[in-house]
Amino acid sequence: MFLAQDPKNKRQRLGYKGLHKMVRKLGAVAGVEDINPHRFRHTFGTEVTRRGVDPLFGKELMGIKSVQLR
């Protein structure tokens, strides 16, 4: 989804640590505290549910394999 920008890994897929670092830096610029990539996933799941999407379809959209509902 994202490509690394550092010279050592230029144009290679950005790993979780690199993505985490990028999100934290952007959050600091935007003045958002305690931001991490998982927060976006959680927000997406919450919004899908609030908008009335079927929970099983919401799980499919998020790539959740388990069919167990909470």
PyMOL Python script that loads the backbone (N, CA, C, O; Angstrom):
from pymol import cmd

cmd.read_pdbstr("""\
ATOM      1  N   MET A   1       0.810  -1.173   0.000  1.00  0.00           N
ATOM      2  CA  MET A   1       0.000   0.000   0.000  1.00  0.00           C
ATOM      3  C   MET A   1       0.866   1.253   0.000  1.00  0.00           C
ATOM      4  O   MET A   1       0.588   2.197  -0.740  1.00  0.00           O
ATOM      5  N   PHE A   2       1.909   1.272   0.821  1.00  0.00           N
ATOM      6  CA  PHE A   2       2.825   2.409   0.891  1.00  0.00           C
ATOM      7  C   PHE A   2       4.229   1.913   0.590  1.00  0.00           C
ATOM      8  O   PHE A   2       4.580   0.775   0.902  1.00  0.00           O
ATOM      9  N   LEU A   3       5.025   2.779  -0.018  1.00  0.00           N
ATOM     10  CA  LEU A   3       6.411   2.435  -0.320  1.00  0.00           C
ATOM     11  C   LEU A   3       7.344   3.208   0.604  1.00  0.00           C
ATOM     12  O   LEU A   3       7.107   4.371   0.928  1.00  0.00           O
ATOM     13  N   ALA A   4       8.413   2.528   1.020  1.00  0.00           N
ATOM     14  CA  ALA A   4       9.403   3.153   1.886  1.00  0.00           C
ATOM     15  C   ALA A   4      10.112   4.274   1.134  1.00  0.00           C
ATOM     16  O   ALA A   4      10.308   4.190  -0.078  1.00  0.00           O
ATOM     17  N   GLN A   5      10.493   5.316   1.852  1.00  0.00           N
ATOM     18  CA  GLN A   5      11.172   6.454   1.257  1.00  0.00           C
ATOM     19  C   GLN A   5      12.646   6.539   1.636  1.00  0.00           C
ATOM     20  O   GLN A   5      13.409   7.270   1.005  1.00  0.00           O
ATOM     21  N   ASP A   6      13.050   5.789   2.672  1.00  0.00           N
ATOM     22  CA  ASP A   6      14.443   5.886   3.083  1.00  0.00           C
ATOM     23  C   ASP A   6      15.337   5.240   2.025  1.00  0.00           C
ATOM     24  O   ASP A   6      14.925   4.280   1.375  1.00  0.00           O
ATOM     25  N   PRO A   7      16.558   5.756   1.846  1.00  0.00           N
ATOM     26  CA  PRO A   7      17.448   5.267   0.774  1.00  0.00           C
ATOM     27  C   PRO A   7      17.744   3.766   0.843  1.00  0.00           C
ATOM     28  O   PRO A   7      17.902   3.120  -0.193  1.00  0.00           O
ATOM     29  N   LYS A   8      17.818   3.214   2.042  1.00  0.00           N
ATOM     30  CA  LYS A   8      18.137   1.793   2.214  1.00  0.00           C
ATOM     31  C   LYS A   8      17.041   0.888   1.632  1.00  0.00           C
ATOM     32  O   LYS A   8      17.346  -0.158   1.060  1.00  0.00           O
ATOM     33  N   ASN A   9      15.794   1.276   1.771  1.00  0.00           N
ATOM     34  CA  ASN A   9      14.661   0.437   1.348  1.00  0.00           C
ATOM     35  C   ASN A   9      13.795   1.100   0.282  1.00  0.00           C
ATOM     36  O   ASN A   9      12.628   0.742   0.121  1.00  0.00           O
ATOM     37  N   LYS A  10      14.352   2.054  -0.440  1.00  0.00           N
ATOM     38  CA  LYS A  10      13.586   2.846  -1.410  1.00  0.00           C
ATOM     39  C   LYS A  10      12.757   1.944  -2.320  1.00  0.00           C
ATOM     40  O   LYS A  10      13.257   0.965  -2.873  1.00  0.00           O
ATOM     41  N   ARG A  11      11.483   2.294  -2.463  1.00  0.00           N
ATOM     42  CA  ARG A  11      10.523   1.649  -3.355  1.00  0.00           C
ATOM     43  C   ARG A  11      10.156   0.220  -2.938  1.00  0.00           C
ATOM     44  O   ARG A  11       9.573  -0.521  -3.730  1.00  0.00           O
ATOM     45  N   GLN A  12      10.487  -0.168  -1.717  1.00  0.00           N
ATOM     46  CA  GLN A  12      10.032  -1.448  -1.193  1.00  0.00           C
ATOM     47  C   GLN A  12       8.795  -1.197  -0.347  1.00  0.00           C
ATOM     48  O   GLN A  12       8.562  -0.078   0.112  1.00  0.00           O
ATOM     49  N   ARG A  13       8.005  -2.242  -0.143  1.00  0.00           N
ATOM     50  CA  ARG A  13       6.785  -2.124   0.647  1.00  0.00           C
ATOM     51  C   ARG A  13       7.124  -1.677   2.063  1.00  0.00           C
ATOM     52  O   ARG A  13       8.037  -2.208   2.695  1.00  0.00           O
ATOM     53  N   LEU A  14       6.379  -0.701   2.545  1.00  0.00           N
ATOM     54  CA  LEU A  14       6.579  -0.187   3.889  1.00  0.00           C
ATOM     55  C   LEU A  14       6.014  -1.190   4.892  1.00  0.00           C
ATOM     56  O   LEU A  14       4.848  -1.574   4.801  1.00  0.00           O
ATOM     57  N   GLY A  15       6.834  -1.608   5.838  1.00  0.00           N
ATOM     58  CA  GLY A  15       6.403  -2.557   6.857  1.00  0.00           C
ATOM     59  C   GLY A  15       5.595  -1.887   7.949  1.00  0.00           C
ATOM     60  O   GLY A  15       5.384  -0.675   7.920  1.00  0.00           O
ATOM     61  N   TYR A  16       5.140  -2.682   8.920  1.00  0.00           N
ATOM     62  CA  TYR A  16       4.307  -2.141   9.995  1.00  0.00           C
ATOM     63  C   TYR A  16       5.046  -1.085  10.805  1.00  0.00           C
ATOM     64  O   TYR A  16       4.474  -0.047  11.139  1.00  0.00           O
ATOM     65  N   LYS A  17       6.304  -1.338  11.123  1.00  0.00           N
ATOM     66  CA  LYS A  17       7.059  -0.364  11.927  1.00  0.00           C
ATOM     67  C   LYS A  17       7.193   0.968  11.191  1.00  0.00           C
ATOM     68  O   LYS A  17       7.051   2.030  11.797  1.00  0.00           O
ATOM     69  N   GLY A  18       7.464   0.912   9.897  1.00  0.00           N
ATOM     70  CA  GLY A  18       7.580   2.131   9.110  1.00  0.00           C
ATOM     71  C   GLY A  18       6.255   2.864   9.012  1.00  0.00           C
ATOM     72  O   GLY A  18       6.207   4.090   9.103  1.00  0.00           O
ATOM     73  N   LEU A  19       5.179   2.110   8.827  1.00  0.00           N
ATOM     74  CA  LEU A  19       3.845   2.712   8.763  1.00  0.00           C
ATOM     75  C   LEU A  19       3.489   3.348  10.110  1.00  0.00           C
ATOM     76  O   LEU A  19       2.952   4.454  10.157  1.00  0.00           O
ATOM     77  N   HIS A  20       3.791   2.643  11.198  1.00  0.00           N
ATOM     78  CA  HIS A  20       3.516   3.150  12.540  1.00  0.00           C
ATOM     79  C   HIS A  20       4.258   4.474  12.750  1.00  0.00           C
ATOM     80  O   HIS A  20       3.684   5.437  13.258  1.00  0.00           O
ATOM     81  N   LYS A  21       5.518   4.516  12.362  1.00  0.00           N
ATOM     82  CA  LYS A  21       6.332   5.717  12.515  1.00  0.00           C
ATOM     83  C   LYS A  21       5.758   6.872  11.684  1.00  0.00           C
ATOM     84  O   LYS A  21       5.694   8.008  12.154  1.00  0.00           O
ATOM     85  N   MET A  22       5.343   6.575  10.448  1.00  0.00           N
ATOM     86  CA  MET A  22       4.782   7.592   9.571  1.00  0.00           C
ATOM     87  C   MET A  22       3.484   8.163  10.159  1.00  0.00           C
ATOM     88  O   MET A  22       3.284   9.378  10.165  1.00  0.00           O
ATOM     89  N   VAL A  23       2.614   7.290  10.648  1.00  0.00           N
ATOM     90  CA  VAL A  23       1.337   7.728  11.225  1.00  0.00           C
ATOM     91  C   VAL A  23       1.580   8.579  12.467  1.00  0.00           C
ATOM     92  O   VAL A  23       0.902   9.586  12.667  1.00  0.00           O
ATOM     93  N   ARG A  24       2.531   8.189  13.297  1.00  0.00           N
ATOM     94  CA  ARG A  24       2.833   8.966  14.515  1.00  0.00           C
ATOM     95  C   ARG A  24       3.351  10.355  14.157  1.00  0.00           C
ATOM     96  O   ARG A  24       2.976  11.343  14.789  1.00  0.00           O
ATOM     97  N   LYS A  25       4.223  10.430  13.134  1.00  0.00           N
ATOM     98  CA  LYS A  25       4.746  11.732  12.713  1.00  0.00           C
ATOM     99  C   LYS A  25       3.628  12.617  12.166  1.00  0.00           C
ATOM    100  O   LYS A  25       3.549  13.799  12.502  1.00  0.00           O
ATOM    101  N   LEU A  26       2.772  12.051  11.330  1.00  0.00           N
ATOM    102  CA  LEU A  26       1.655  12.822  10.774  1.00  0.00           C
ATOM    103  C   LEU A  26       0.685  13.255  11.879  1.00  0.00           C
ATOM    104  O   LEU A  26       0.138  14.357  11.840  1.00  0.00           O
ATOM    105  N   GLY A  27       0.484  12.378  12.858  1.00  0.00           N
ATOM    106  CA  GLY A  27      -0.376  12.724  13.992  1.00  0.00           C
ATOM    107  C   GLY A  27       0.195  13.887  14.784  1.00  0.00           C
ATOM    108  O   GLY A  27      -0.546  14.765  15.226  1.00  0.00           O
ATOM    109  N   ALA A  28       1.515  13.896  14.967  1.00  0.00           N
ATOM    110  CA  ALA A  28       2.158  14.992  15.693  1.00  0.00           C
ATOM    111  C   ALA A  28       1.983  16.309  14.938  1.00  0.00           C
ATOM    112  O   ALA A  28       1.712  17.343  15.548  1.00  0.00           O
ATOM    113  N   VAL A  29       2.136  16.274  13.626  1.00  0.00           N
ATOM    114  CA  VAL A  29       1.957  17.478  12.810  1.00  0.00           C
ATOM    115  C   VAL A  29       0.516  17.980  12.910  1.00  0.00           C
ATOM    116  O   VAL A  29       0.271  19.185  12.961  1.00  0.00           O
ATOM    117  N   ALA A  30      -0.437  17.037  12.937  1.00  0.00           N
ATOM    118  CA  ALA A  30      -1.858  17.396  12.988  1.00  0.00           C
ATOM    119  C   ALA A  30      -2.343  17.697  14.407  1.00  0.00           C
ATOM    120  O   ALA A  30      -3.469  18.154  14.600  1.00  0.00           O
ATOM    121  N   GLY A  31      -1.486  17.437  15.397  1.00  0.00           N
ATOM    122  CA  GLY A  31      -1.871  17.692  16.779  1.00  0.00           C
ATOM    123  C   GLY A  31      -2.755  16.604  17.376  1.00  0.00           C
ATOM    124  O   GLY A  31      -3.496  16.858  18.325  1.00  0.00           O
ATOM    125  N   VAL A  32      -2.681  15.395  16.825  1.00  0.00           N
ATOM    126  CA  VAL A  32      -3.475  14.265  17.317  1.00  0.00           C
ATOM    127  C   VAL A  32      -2.574  13.382  18.173  1.00  0.00           C
ATOM    128  O   VAL A  32      -1.545  12.896  17.704  1.00  0.00           O
ATOM    129  N   GLU A  33      -2.959  13.179  19.418  1.00  0.00           N
ATOM    130  CA  GLU A  33      -2.160  12.357  20.331  1.00  0.00           C
ATOM    131  C   GLU A  33      -2.587  10.894  20.266  1.00  0.00           C
ATOM    132  O   GLU A  33      -3.710  10.582  19.870  1.00  0.00           O
ATOM    133  N   ASP A  34      -1.690  10.012  20.654  1.00  0.00           N
ATOM    134  CA  ASP A  34      -1.965   8.571  20.753  1.00  0.00           C
ATOM    135  C   ASP A  34      -2.549   7.992  19.465  1.00  0.00           C
ATOM    136  O   ASP A  34      -3.518   7.235  19.514  1.00  0.00           O
ATOM    137  N   ILE A  35      -1.981   8.332  18.336  1.00  0.00           N
ATOM    138  CA  ILE A  35      -2.459   7.811  17.050  1.00  0.00           C
ATOM    139  C   ILE A  35      -1.574   6.634  16.629  1.00  0.00           C
ATOM    140  O   ILE A  35      -0.361   6.645  16.842  1.00  0.00           O
ATOM    141  N   ASN A  36      -2.194   5.635  16.035  1.00  0.00           N
ATOM    142  CA  ASN A  36      -1.468   4.492  15.499  1.00  0.00           C
ATOM    143  C   ASN A  36      -2.320   3.877  14.390  1.00  0.00           C
ATOM    144  O   ASN A  36      -3.514   4.165  14.305  1.00  0.00           O
ATOM    145  N   PRO A  37      -1.732   3.039  13.543  1.00  0.00           N
ATOM    146  CA  PRO A  37      -2.490   2.471  12.430  1.00  0.00           C
ATOM    147  C   PRO A  37      -3.732   1.692  12.855  1.00  0.00           C
ATOM    148  O   PRO A  37      -4.736   1.696  12.143  1.00  0.00           O
ATOM    149  N   HIS A  38      -3.676   1.033  13.995  1.00  0.00           N
ATOM    150  CA  HIS A  38      -4.820   0.234  14.431  1.00  0.00           C
ATOM    151  C   HIS A  38      -6.024   1.117  14.767  1.00  0.00           C
ATOM    152  O   HIS A  38      -7.168   0.676  14.664  1.00  0.00           O
ATOM    153  N   ARG A  39      -5.768   2.335  15.159  1.00  0.00           N
ATOM    154  CA  ARG A  39      -6.862   3.255  15.475  1.00  0.00           C
ATOM    155  C   ARG A  39      -7.733   3.502  14.233  1.00  0.00           C
ATOM    156  O   ARG A  39      -8.952   3.626  14.347  1.00  0.00           O
ATOM    157  N   PHE A  40      -7.112   3.574  13.057  1.00  0.00           N
ATOM    158  CA  PHE A  40      -7.874   3.749  11.824  1.00  0.00           C
ATOM    159  C   PHE A  40      -8.762   2.534  11.567  1.00  0.00           C
ATOM    160  O   PHE A  40      -9.911   2.674  11.148  1.00  0.00           O
ATOM    161  N   ARG A  41      -8.225   1.353  11.820  1.00  0.00           N
ATOM    162  CA  ARG A  41      -9.008   0.119  11.635  1.00  0.00           C
ATOM    163  C   ARG A  41     -10.205   0.108  12.579  1.00  0.00           C
ATOM    164  O   ARG A  41     -11.319  -0.229  12.177  1.00  0.00           O
ATOM    165  N   HIS A  42      -9.971   0.476  13.828  1.00  0.00           N
ATOM    166  CA  HIS A  42     -11.043   0.513  14.821  1.00  0.00           C
ATOM    167  C   HIS A  42     -12.120   1.531  14.415  1.00  0.00           C
ATOM    168  O   HIS A  42     -13.316   1.251  14.498  1.00  0.00           O
ATOM    169  N   THR A  43     -11.678   2.705  13.978  1.00  0.00           N
ATOM    170  CA  THR A  43     -12.623   3.747  13.561  1.00  0.00           C
ATOM    171  C   THR A  43     -13.446   3.275  12.373  1.00  0.00           C
ATOM    172  O   THR A  43     -14.654   3.510  12.328  1.00  0.00           O
ATOM    173  N   PHE A  44     -12.811   2.614  11.411  1.00  0.00           N
ATOM    174  CA  PHE A  44     -13.533   2.099  10.253  1.00  0.00           C
ATOM    175  C   PHE A  44     -14.608   1.110  10.696  1.00  0.00           C
ATOM    176  O   PHE A  44     -15.754   1.198  10.254  1.00  0.00           O
ATOM    177  N   GLY A  45     -14.243   0.168  11.569  1.00  0.00           N
ATOM    178  CA  GLY A  45     -15.207  -0.816  12.064  1.00  0.00           C
ATOM    179  C   GLY A  45     -16.367  -0.174  12.798  1.00  0.00           C
ATOM    180  O   GLY A  45     -17.515  -0.589  12.632  1.00  0.00           O
ATOM    181  N   THR A  46     -16.082   0.827  13.601  1.00  0.00           N
ATOM    182  CA  THR A  46     -17.129   1.539  14.333  1.00  0.00           C
ATOM    183  C   THR A  46     -18.075   2.241  13.370  1.00  0.00           C
ATOM    184  O   THR A  46     -19.293   2.153  13.526  1.00  0.00           O
ATOM    185  N   GLU A  47     -17.527   2.938  12.374  1.00  0.00           N
ATOM    186  CA  GLU A  47     -18.364   3.671  11.418  1.00  0.00           C
ATOM    187  C   GLU A  47     -19.216   2.735  10.567  1.00  0.00           C
ATOM    188  O   GLU A  47     -20.376   3.036  10.288  1.00  0.00           O
ATOM    189  N   VAL A  48     -18.655   1.614  10.159  1.00  0.00           N
ATOM    190  CA  VAL A  48     -19.424   0.639   9.373  1.00  0.00           C
ATOM    191  C   VAL A  48     -20.623   0.158  10.186  1.00  0.00           C
ATOM    192  O   VAL A  48     -21.732   0.050   9.662  1.00  0.00           O
ATOM    193  N   THR A  49     -20.399  -0.129  11.459  1.00  0.00           N
ATOM    194  CA  THR A  49     -21.469  -0.595  12.330  1.00  0.00           C
ATOM    195  C   THR A  49     -22.522   0.492  12.543  1.00  0.00           C
ATOM    196  O   THR A  49     -23.722   0.225  12.478  1.00  0.00           O
ATOM    197  N   ARG A  50     -22.069   1.706  12.794  1.00  0.00           N
ATOM    198  CA  ARG A  50     -23.000   2.819  13.019  1.00  0.00           C
ATOM    199  C   ARG A  50     -23.884   3.089  11.798  1.00  0.00           C
ATOM    200  O   ARG A  50     -25.024   3.533  11.935  1.00  0.00           O
ATOM    201  N   ARG A  51     -23.360   2.823  10.631  1.00  0.00           N
ATOM    202  CA  ARG A  51     -24.114   3.101   9.401  1.00  0.00           C
ATOM    203  C   ARG A  51     -25.038   1.943   8.999  1.00  0.00           C
ATOM    204  O   ARG A  51     -25.662   1.972   7.938  1.00  0.00           O
ATOM    205  N   GLY A  52     -25.112   0.938   9.854  1.00  0.00           N
ATOM    206  CA  GLY A  52     -26.077  -0.122   9.645  1.00  0.00           C
ATOM    207  C   GLY A  52     -25.649  -1.245   8.715  1.00  0.00           C
ATOM    208  O   GLY A  52     -26.486  -2.017   8.247  1.00  0.00           O
ATOM    209  N   VAL A  53     -24.363  -1.342   8.445  1.00  0.00           N
ATOM    210  CA  VAL A  53     -23.877  -2.434   7.597  1.00  0.00           C
ATOM    211  C   VAL A  53     -23.981  -3.740   8.384  1.00  0.00           C
ATOM    212  O   VAL A  53     -23.701  -3.776   9.582  1.00  0.00           O
ATOM    213  N   ASP A  54     -24.381  -4.801   7.706  1.00  0.00           N
ATOM    214  CA  ASP A  54     -24.475  -6.118   8.328  1.00  0.00           C
ATOM    215  C   ASP A  54     -23.128  -6.460   8.982  1.00  0.00           C
ATOM    216  O   ASP A  54     -22.088  -6.336   8.336  1.00  0.00           O
ATOM    217  N   PRO A  55     -23.130  -6.885  10.246  1.00  0.00           N
ATOM    218  CA  PRO A  55     -21.870  -7.178  10.939  1.00  0.00           C
ATOM    219  C   PRO A  55     -20.984  -8.196  10.219  1.00  0.00           C
ATOM    220  O   PRO A  55     -19.762  -8.053  10.213  1.00  0.00           O
ATOM    221  N   LEU A  56     -21.588  -9.223   9.612  1.00  0.00           N
ATOM    222  CA  LEU A  56     -20.772 -10.209   8.902  1.00  0.00           C
ATOM    223  C   LEU A  56     -20.096  -9.603   7.676  1.00  0.00           C
ATOM    224  O   LEU A  56     -18.953  -9.942   7.366  1.00  0.00           O
ATOM    225  N   PHE A  57     -20.797  -8.705   6.976  1.00  0.00           N
ATOM    226  CA  PHE A  57     -20.198  -8.036   5.833  1.00  0.00           C
ATOM    227  C   PHE A  57     -19.119  -7.053   6.305  1.00  0.00           C
ATOM    228  O   PHE A  57     -18.081  -6.910   5.660  1.00  0.00           O
ATOM    229  N   GLY A  58     -19.369  -6.383   7.425  1.00  0.00           N
ATOM    230  CA  GLY A  58     -18.366  -5.481   7.993  1.00  0.00           C
ATOM    231  C   GLY A  58     -17.087  -6.227   8.326  1.00  0.00           C
ATOM    232  O   GLY A  58     -15.990  -5.731   8.070  1.00  0.00           O
ATOM    233  N   LYS A  59     -17.223  -7.406   8.891  1.00  0.00           N
ATOM    234  CA  LYS A  59     -16.047  -8.223   9.203  1.00  0.00           C
ATOM    235  C   LYS A  59     -15.314  -8.629   7.925  1.00  0.00           C
ATOM    236  O   LYS A  59     -14.084  -8.664   7.890  1.00  0.00           O
ATOM    237  N   GLU A  60     -16.077  -8.933   6.882  1.00  0.00           N
ATOM    238  CA  GLU A  60     -15.456  -9.282   5.601  1.00  0.00           C
ATOM    239  C   GLU A  60     -14.682  -8.089   5.042  1.00  0.00           C
ATOM    240  O   GLU A  60     -13.570  -8.248   4.538  1.00  0.00           O
ATOM    241  N   LEU A  61     -15.265  -6.904   5.132  1.00  0.00           N
ATOM    242  CA  LEU A  61     -14.588  -5.692   4.653  1.00  0.00           C
ATOM    243  C   LEU A  61     -13.276  -5.451   5.391  1.00  0.00           C
ATOM    244  O   LEU A  61     -12.306  -4.958   4.815  1.00  0.00           O
ATOM    245  N   MET A  62     -13.261  -5.806   6.670  1.00  0.00           N
ATOM    246  CA  MET A  62     -12.072  -5.580   7.484  1.00  0.00           C
ATOM    247  C   MET A  62     -11.083  -6.737   7.419  1.00  0.00           C
ATOM    248  O   MET A  62      -9.988  -6.649   7.975  1.00  0.00           O
ATOM    249  N   GLY A  63     -11.457  -7.811   6.750  1.00  0.00           N
ATOM    250  CA  GLY A  63     -10.559  -8.951   6.618  1.00  0.00           C
ATOM    251  C   GLY A  63     -10.502  -9.834   7.849  1.00  0.00           C
ATOM    252  O   GLY A  63      -9.528 -10.560   8.050  1.00  0.00           O
ATOM    253  N   ILE A  64     -11.538  -9.779   8.678  1.00  0.00           N
ATOM    254  CA  ILE A  64     -11.586 -10.599   9.886  1.00  0.00           C
ATOM    255  C   ILE A  64     -12.059 -11.998   9.495  1.00  0.00           C
ATOM    256  O   ILE A  64     -13.105 -12.148   8.863  1.00  0.00           O
ATOM    257  N   LYS A  65     -11.301 -13.011   9.866  1.00  0.00           N
ATOM    258  CA  LYS A  65     -11.592 -14.377   9.468  1.00  0.00           C
ATOM    259  C   LYS A  65     -12.639 -15.059  10.350  1.00  0.00           C
ATOM    260  O   LYS A  65     -13.442 -15.851   9.858  1.00  0.00           O
ATOM    261  N   SER A  66     -12.634 -14.755  11.648  1.00  0.00           N
ATOM    262  CA  SER A  66     -13.540 -15.398  12.584  1.00  0.00           C
ATOM    263  C   SER A  66     -14.980 -14.958  12.339  1.00  0.00           C
ATOM    264  O   SER A  66     -15.231 -13.786  12.059  1.00  0.00           O
ATOM    265  N   VAL A  67     -15.926 -15.894  12.443  1.00  0.00           N
ATOM    266  CA  VAL A  67     -17.347 -15.550  12.261  1.00  0.00           C
ATOM    267  C   VAL A  67     -18.008 -15.283  13.609  1.00  0.00           C
ATOM    268  O   VAL A  67     -19.199 -14.976  13.662  1.00  0.00           O
ATOM    269  N   GLN A  68     -17.254 -15.396  14.690  1.00  0.00           N
ATOM    270  CA  GLN A  68     -17.807 -15.170  16.026  1.00  0.00           C
ATOM    271  C   GLN A  68     -18.155 -13.686  16.175  1.00  0.00           C
ATOM    272  O   GLN A  68     -17.307 -12.824  15.945  1.00  0.00           O
ATOM    273  N   LEU A  69     -19.398 -13.387  16.557  1.00  0.00           N
ATOM    274  CA  LEU A  69     -19.829 -12.015  16.793  1.00  0.00           C
ATOM    275  C   LEU A  69     -19.785 -11.719  18.272  1.00  0.00           C
ATOM    276  O   LEU A  69     -20.014 -12.606  19.095  1.00  0.00           O
ATOM    277  N   ARG A  70     -19.494 -10.489  18.615  1.00  0.00           N
ATOM    278  CA  ARG A  70     -19.479 -10.099  20.038  1.00  0.00           C
ATOM    279  C   ARG A  70     -20.811  -9.569  20.429  1.00  0.00           C
ATOM    280  O   ARG A  70     -21.010  -9.186  21.582  1.00  0.00           O
TER     281      ARG A  70
END
""", "prot")
cmd.dss("prot")
cmd.show_as("cartoon", "prot")
cmd.util.cbc("prot")
cmd.orient("prot")
